[in-house]
Amino acid sequence: MNFLEFAVWGAYLTCMGNYLGVAGLGDKIAWFYAIQGIVSIFMPTLMGIVADKYIQPQRLLGLCHLFAGGFMLYCWWMGFEAGHGHELPNKALFIASYTLSVAFYMPTIALTNTVAFDILKKNGYDTVKDFPPIRVLGTVGFIATMWFVNCSVWTQDGTFMMTFGPHPLKFQYTYLQFMVSGLLSLVLFLYCFTLPQVKIVKKEGKVSLVETLGLNAFKLFKRRQMALFFIFSALLGMCLQVTNGFAGPFLTSFKGIPEYADSFAANNATMLTSISQISEACCILLIPFFLKRFGIKIVMLMSLFAWVFRFGFFGVGNPAMPGVIFFILSCIVYGVAFDFFNVSGGIFVDQECDSNIKASAQGLFMMMTNGVGATVGTLVAGAIINSYCEWRGDFLVGIEENGWQTCWFIFAGFALVVGITFALVFKPEKK
């Protein structure tokens, strides 16, 4: 389940920006990633309510992927109809189909947590110790599709091939990345109906309207610790989609500089950034040790300061030696930046809330991070990048020589301020 869940996302998340530039939507990249955040404000919470009250979570997970995959395949079809290298004739319809796809996909991340935690507990497993090695298969799936779209080419004469070298028809530059994602969603739709049942917990006695709607998860804000946790989740969530949206166009832009045009990093941006997911896979396995030994505050602090280095290393690197080492280091620290917050946060929420609101609480956590935080962060990042960079042909390049570098340093400075503030104000309850 975890492998397929994140394989769906990995097919397009880090390379979509390259295709959008070719399709005439380069100035809307930030909005495409913000759409994921906007739908995450309400869809995970709504689906969490449905999973808590009406439809078994594993079945709802499958239905969401059916719709997500269908709309993603329609995005592929519109790109196919327009042809590679041509602007989309109906950009509004493409954006609408993409929006509906991610609206059904984003809740599935929280639903997979709900399903996994329930099945593990019913079989006598410890979620802190046993969930991370399972969740790592999600990262493996994400990497697998990243590598596939990075190297796959469908030539104009109908021949399929794979290459690490330069080629304008690699899936990472074309609409075919959406086809891969859509087909995998349909596979997961079918697979979900083979999963063990996650029964809905019926509450005895009179149930209030607030409980019926699943809004009782918001009572977690009454506890200072949880309120601060969710607020800082939103602030840290502002970092989540920045490199997903702009690392690909940033690395690919070096193809427009003669001295870097044939470098591996410039021609294989998706594969280079997959080092981030390899690091993520390794770091997931460290979570049980760090979470049990140091607690949620130290683990989240590690994540926040890892974001500082994630952005900072992009700012000082380039595709040639030794500059490319900084790109690799940025990808390595991403594992700490993402996992020590996202996975540990899901475990923390599961431990801190009652069983009858667990799905709703996971949806609330998703809303604050991938919803409120990611939306604001992506739009602000897009505005900053559009101020310092512009599209010239197929490349997003700095208006001035250090345009990209300035952007990365601004993002690093933000993460540093949030990290220091979190260290000063968040004081978890001692048990």
Order of alpha helices (4+ residues) and beta strands (2+ residues): alpha-alpha-alpha-alpha-alpha-alpha-beta-beta-alpha-alpha-alpha-alpha-alpha-alpha-alpha-alpha-alpha-alpha-beta-beta-alpha
